[in-house]
Amino acid sequence: MALTITAALAAAVDTDATNASAAAYATALGSGATIKIYTGTKPATPETAATGTLLATVTVSGAWTATTDGSGKLSAGNPAAATVAASGTAGWFRVATSAGTAILDGTVGTTGADLNLSTVALVAGGQVDLDAPTLTVPVTSPVA
């Protein structure tokens, strides 16, 4: 199960701006970020309190690093598999700093979601293994 988050918008953005955006995400996430998987629907914004049942918390190995090739990609070390704390259907996830500051939220599914798992039916005591997570920041922006 790999975490690949991609946000695509309408118009092209300068490579330097894309690199700066990716670097800013990497800095904000820092080392030891967490990926928490919840039941239900994701909140409107990362600043909104988490909803649903917390199913699993994956702690990212080390710090996120950003590429400088204009792709807007960040990557992190392969975290250890996490033990599922409660049974339920995964619906959304939150990526937060090691101090708990929410940075981004996304959907969970088996295909076409921000985070695709082999199954969304998580069982307490089972394992969630995300492999080495990657995140792609927007390389395009909306036209006004």
N, C-alpha and C positions, 0 to 999 in steps of 0.2 A: 504494500500500500504506500503510494508516494504522495506527498503533498506538493502540488504544483498550483500556484495561485497566479492567475493572469487576468489583468484588467485591460481591455482594449477600448479605445475611444475613436473619434473620427478623424482628426488631422495630425500630420506628422509633427514631432517635437525634435528640436536640436539635440544632437548626440551629447554635447556637454551638459545640457539641462537634464537629459535622461540619466546620465552618469551621476550627476549631483543628486538627483532624486533617489536613485538606488543607494548611494552612499549615505544619504540622510536616513533612509529606512534602516540600513545596517547599523548606523550609530544609535538610532532610537531603540532598536531591539537589543543591542548590546550582547553580552554573553549570558548564557543560561536562560534564554527566553523560554516560555512555555507555550504549548499548543493544547488548549483545553477543548474537549469535545463534549457537547451538550445535546439533550433532547430538545425538540420543539423548533421554533422559528427564531432566526437570529434577530437581535434587537435592531432598532433603526440605525444606531451608530455605535462605535466602540466605547463612546463615553456613557452610553446607557447601561444600566446595571444588567448583569447576565441574567438570563431567564432559563427555565428548564432545569433538568437534573444533570449535574456534572457526572459524566460517564467515565472519563479518563483524562489524565494530565500527562502529556509527553514533554519532557524537558530536553531542549535542544542542546546538543553537544557543542560547547565552545561558543564562539561569536559568529554572527552572520557576516559574510563577505560579499561585496558587490563587484561585478565585473566592470571593466572600463571600456567595453567595446560598443557601447550604445544600445545594448540589448535590454538593459534595465533589469538584469537578473541578479538575484542574491542567492547564495547557497549557505548551508550550514552543515556541520558534521552529522553523521548518522547517529541519531539518538538511540538509546536502548529502548527496547520494547517496554511499553507501560502496561501495568495491570489494570484491567477494567474494574472500577470501584463500584459501579451499580449497573444493573441490567436496564436496557432501554434501546430505543431507536435513535440513532445519531441523526441530528438535523442541522446542526451548525457548529462552528468552532470559533475560538478566539485565540489570537496570538498576542501575547503580552510580554513585557519585560520581566526580568527576574524579580523585580520589585512589585510586579502585579499591575503595572500600568498597561491598559489595553491599547494596542496599536491598530489591529485590524480584525474584522470578523468576516466569515465566509460560510457558504453552504456546504453540507456534507451529503454525498449520495454515492451511488455505485458507478454512474457515468454522467458526464456533463455538469458536474458540480465543481466548486472551487477546490474541494478536497474529496477525492474519490477513494473509497474503501472497497475491499472485496465484498463486504456485507455491512449494512448499517445496523443490523441487529447485534448489539454488543451484549455480552453476558458477563456478569460479575465474576471475577477471578480469571477471565480470559485475558488475552494479550492484544494490544494494538501496536503494530510496528509500522512506522511511517517511512522507513528507509531514510535517505538523506533528503531533507526538505529543500525545495527551491521556491522562490517567490519572484514574480516578474512584475515590476512596477509599470504603470502606463507609459508606453512609448509614443502615444498619440494623445491629443487633447481635443475637446469639443470645439467646434467652430461657433462663435457667437452669432 
